């Protein structure tokens, strides 16, 4: 252990080095370089996003010129007759994604509270966190096979029980698979946010006579709600763009769904199914326009979610 003389000498040398670097612009140059790197990275991301958007517009220009705005509310999809409408796929995408999000939130929020507040450490917590991370890493095609061989027969039995056509495939089946796929995102982010709640706030609530449940409901959840909503928003973005698992169990019907058990199609599954079959220029441009519409819908939902998160943060 250094003696006082050695510590004083080291301190003097450190101060001399700091003064030298400050006089010769060492720290200033490092700060400027680091800031330029950050600006360049941010600008690169923006340029990439803009390039994707513009390339989709250019590639879908023939479809935009010929179909116009009627493409948005058209119900008929007939490539042979060159009739294209995206309403059925827009409804199918939103229905499967939001239904999956509702189901996922029912499990993700309790899981995040359990791992973040009741069992933040220990063997049970480690095991459950490992399982959740494993669910996030399973390829979507594996989920699709699991849905075909296990979930479709179960949903077919449920449909026969409630009087619906026992098809097994449809919006409800794809929503169930999507909910399992997005639970890890919402649960993991929710757990991290809950663990960041200051212990002083929780101890103050308990010292005032609040129960554990009241402390979580009135202190932890209001403090962490913006971060938890951010995790839910990330899960929704994952559900909107999912392709393979949904394609395998949604039924691939190019018509408006009439119930949650009806076969349908999403924008992503339509592109996956028909992109290799697009022979004419208008057909190909229309599929690219479907991708452009999915891009715009995802962007709008993310912007609205960011506004909600900002308002939640201000209120907190």
Buried (B, 14 or more C-beta within 10 A) or exposed (E): EEEEEEEEEEEEEEEEEEEEBEEEEEEEEEEEEEEEEEEEEEEEEEEEEEEEBEEBBEBBEBBBEBBEEEBEEBEEBEBEEEEBBBBBBBBBBBBBBBBBBEBBBEBBBEBBBBBBBEBEEEEEBEEBBEEBEEBBEBEBEEBBBBBBEEBBEEBBEBBEEEEBEBBBBBBBBBBBBBBBBBBBBBBBBBBBBBEEBEEEBBEEBBEEEBEEEEBBEEBBBBBBBBBBBBBBBBBBBBBBBBBBBBBBBBBBBBBBBEEBBBBBBBBBBBBBBBBEEBEEEBBBBBBBBBBBBBBEBBEEBBEEBEEBBEEBEEEE
